[in-house]
Amino acid sequence: MRFQHSAPVRAAFPDLVAGVVVATGISPDVSVGARIDEFTGRARARLAGGTEAGLPETQAWRRAFAALGLKPTQYRCASEALLRRLRIDGDLPRLHPLVDLCNAISVAYAVPVAVLDTDRISGDLTVRHAHGDEEYVTFGGGVERPEPGEVIFADADGRAHARRWTNRQSGWSAVHAETSRVLIVAEGLHDTAAADVAGLLDTLRAEVAAHWSAPVAHALLTGAAPAFDVPSRV
């Protein structure tokens, strides 16, 4: 499998930086509560100075969503949505230890993080503009068609694994109790994204290895190095 951003997406958003982690041996019988508390504590400290809307990371994504024709306050990037929930509800939802940990890291860095079950992805996975004939499966099992031009995570079978640039992740490849192999993607568009995503990538690698003792492969993707070949065994 190759993970990449399409040339048109890269051309439209030349400052995009992505971090990718591949891990195996994932299981749900891990306790990550203390680490979640630490990362959400970092996020709360940042939110003490204002709302998530004022963070440079969020503002960069709002500009990107606006450029794609999306209303930034109607469709929020994944990290903004989580930060908003943390600020309003005081906590984040609990779904699966790995997902919960990645959500906490996401709010700590204010950078969107997507976690996908690689066994549910067919062939290459490309972040690209939708044609409009792709299939997206909701968490409820319903089927949707992304709007033409919408940025999606699309595999070789034309299945969309995320809509509106991870604003909505598909239930098809979401991590569940039986998931053992994952692809984790973090993306930043703000001025210091290169350094921040690199730091987030290091954090992800350390946390996954510490809790699951999982072999990990990783890459930092930029315009100069836009693709990552996911090893069949890691």
N, C-alpha and C positions, 0 to 999 in steps of 0.2 A: 504494500500500500504506500502511496505517496500522498503526503499532506502538503497543500500549497494554496496560495492565493492567486487568483487568475490575473493575467496581465492587465485587463481593464480595471479591476479593483485596485491593483497596485498603482496604476496610472492616476486613478481618481484620488487615491489617498497615499501619496508617496512617503508620508512620515510614519506609516504603519509599521509597528514592530510586534512580532509574535514570539511567544515562548511555547515550546512543545515538549511534553514529557510522555513517554510510553512506559507503562509498568505492567507487570504480571504478578500473579499470586495475590490478587486483591480478594479480601473476604470481609464479611460484615461483623465478625466477632472481635472487634478492636475498640478500645476505649480512647477517645480523642477529646473528651470533655475539657481537660485542662488546657490543651492547645487551642481549642475553640475560644475559651475564655481569654487567653492571651491575645489572640488576633482580633477578636471583637473589641477587646479593651483598647487596642491601638486605634481601631476605627472610632470608638466612642470619644477618644481624646481628640481626634481630628474634628468630629462633629460638634464638639464643645465650642468650637470657634465659628460655627455657622452650619448651614444645611449642606447636604451632599450636592445640591445644585451649584454651589459656588466653588467646588473643587476643580482645579484645572483639568484633572482627568475626566471628570464628568462633562465639563464644558466642551472639551474636544470631541467627545462622543455626541453631544447635542448638536454640534456643528455638522458632524458627519451625517447624523440622522436627518437633519434639516436639508442637507444637500441631496439626500436620497428621497426627499419629498414626504418625510415622516414628521409628524408633530412631536417635538421632543418631550412635551409633557404628557402626551398620550402613549407614546412608545418609548420607554426608557431602556437604556442598555442594561445588561444584567447586573453590573456592579451598582449602578445607581438605584435600581429597583431593590436590591438587597440592603443597601445603605438606608434607603427610605424606610424599609420595613424595620430595620434595626432601630432607627431613630424613633419611629412611631410606636412600635410594639415592644421595643426593649430587648428583643432577641431575634434569632433566626430560626427557621423551621428545621426539624431534624428528619432526615430522609434515609441516609446511609452514611456510615462514618467517613468514607472518602469524600462524598459529596458535601457533607457538613463541614469537613476540614477545608475543602477547596472554597466553599462559600465564605468561610471565615477569613481565609487568606485573601480572597477577592475584596472583601470590605476593608481589610487592613491596608491594601495597596490601592483601593478604589479603581481596580482594573478588572474587566470581565474575565471570568474563567469558566470554560465549558469542559465537562467531563463526559466522555462517550465510551460506550461498550464497543470495542473494536470488532468483536465477533458479530456485531449487527451491522457492520459497514461493508458494502460490496465494492471491491476495487479501490481506486484512488478517491480521496476526499478533497474537494476543491471548494474554497470560499469564492463564490462567483455570483454574478447577477442571474436571477431566475429567468427561465424562458416562459414559465407559466404552465408548463405541463408536468412539472415535478409533483411527486406525492409526498405529503407531510402527514404523519400520524400524530394525533394529539395524545395527551396523557389519558384521556378518556376513551381512546380507541377510534375516534372519528378521523376522517380523512379530509385534508384541505389541499388546495392548490395555491402555492405562493403567487403573488402578483408579479407579472413580468417586470424585470428590473430590480426587484427586491433582492438584497444580498442574503444568500443562503449558504449552508454547508451541504453540498450535493455530492453523492457518491456516483459510481459508474452506472448504477441502475436507475438513476434519475430520482432517487429518494432524497428528500430534504431532511437533514438531521437537525437543522436549526432554521428558524425564520427570523427575518429582520435582524440579521447579524447577531445572533444568540439572544435577541430579546425574548424569543420563545424556543426552547429546546424541544426536540421531538421525544415523545414517549417511546418511540421505536428503539432508540439506542441509549436510553437513559440507564444509568447504573442501577442494578437490582441485586437481590441477595445472591444470585448465582453468578454474577459478573466476576470474571477473574483477570481480564486483560483490558486495559483502558488507555485511551488517548486523552490527554489533558491539554487544552489550548488556552493560553492567556494572550490578550491583544491590547495594545495601547496605541493611542494616537496623539498624546499630549507632547509638549516640548521635551520633556525628560524621559520619554517612554523607553528609549534605548537602555538607560541605566536602570530605570524602575522595573521594567519587564525582566531584565537580566537578574536583578535581585529577587524578584518574585520567583523566577525559574529556579534559582538556587534554593530558595525556601521550599518550594514544592518538592524538589529532589530530596532534600534532607528529611522532610516530614514523611514522605511516602516510604523512603528507605527505613526510617526509624520505626514506623508503625507496622509495616508489612514485610520488612526485609525483602522487598521486591527488587529484582534486577530492573534497572532504569536506563533508558536511552533518552536523549534530549537534544534539543537544538534551539538556537535563537535565529529567527527568520527576519530578514530585512529585504529591501529592494535588491541588494547585491546578492543575497542568498535566500531566494523566495520559497524554496521547496525542501522538504524533508522526507527521505525514504525510510519508512517505518520498518525496522527489521522484523523478519518473520518470527525470530526467537530473540528475546532479550533477557 
